[in-house]
Amino acid sequence: MTALDIKQTLEKIFVDDGTYIEVKDDSHQHVGHREAPPDGGSHFTVIIISPVFKSLSRVKRHQLIYKTLHDALNQGVHALAIKAMTPDEAKTNI
């Protein structure tokens, strides 16, 4: 699993709505951990800024992302950090 694979999967649900998606592979920070394969692809940070989140609680935002990435998470992804914000929230948090 790569950061690009995750980004492309997320782009399927956030289509042309002004959404910003960034996916970082943080696996290098976990080298030597039992769950971390030596070639990476196990620990990621996802940053999504989308107007879709305006009416969703933090929990619902994360549930939407986890549901979308269900298959990816079953393909060796051990950890996923999520930052899911509306554009207004991003102005004060980034």
N, C-alpha and C positions, 0 to 999 in steps of 0.2 A: 504494500500500500504506500502510495506517495502523497505528498501534499497536493500535487496537481490532481490526482484521482479524487481526493476529498473535495477540492475546490470545484471540479467539474460536476460532481454529484450534487453539491449544494446549489450550483448555478441552475440546475434543472427545476428547482422550486422557486428560486428568486429570479424570474425571467424579466428582463427589461423594466425594472421598477425603480431604478436608481439605487440599487443595492450595491454596497461595497463588501467584497469578501476577500479576506486574507487568511492563508493557512500557512503556518510555520511548522516545520519538522523540528521538534525539540529533542529528538532521540539522542543526539550527541551529548546532552546533559545527563543522560541516564546510562551511559556506557558502564557495564559491569553489573547492572541490576539483573536479577534473574530473568525478568520478563522482557528485557531489552535485547533484541537480536543485534548482532554486531554490525549488520548492514543498515540499521536505522528502520524507520517506518513504524515505530511503535508508540511514540509520544508526540502529540500535536497540540498546537494552540490554534483555535479558530476565532477570528474576529469578523463579525458580521454587523454592518450598519445598514438597517433597512426600515423603510416606512411600514413594512408589514408588521413590525413589532409594536406599533403604536397602541394597539388594543389588547396586547398580550402581556400577561404577567411574566416575571422572570422565569418561573417554573415552566409555563406554557411555551416560552421561547426555546428553552433547553429541550423540552419534550419534542418540539417540532424538529429541531436539529438532530437529536438522537434518532428519531423515527426515520428521518431522511438518510442518515448514515448507518442505519442498522446493519446492512450487509458489510459495509466497510469495517465496522467495529468488530464483526465476527471474523475478519480476515487478518488478525494479528495486531490490531490497534489496541494497545493496553491502556493508554491514558489520553483523555481529550479535555483540554481546558477551553472553556467557551466564554467569549465576551460578545454578547448580543445586545445591541443598542439601537434606538431610533436615531435619526439624524440629529434631533435636538439634544438627546442625551450624549451623543458623541461630542458635541461642541464643548461640553463641560467636562468630559471624561478622558479626552485624548490630548 
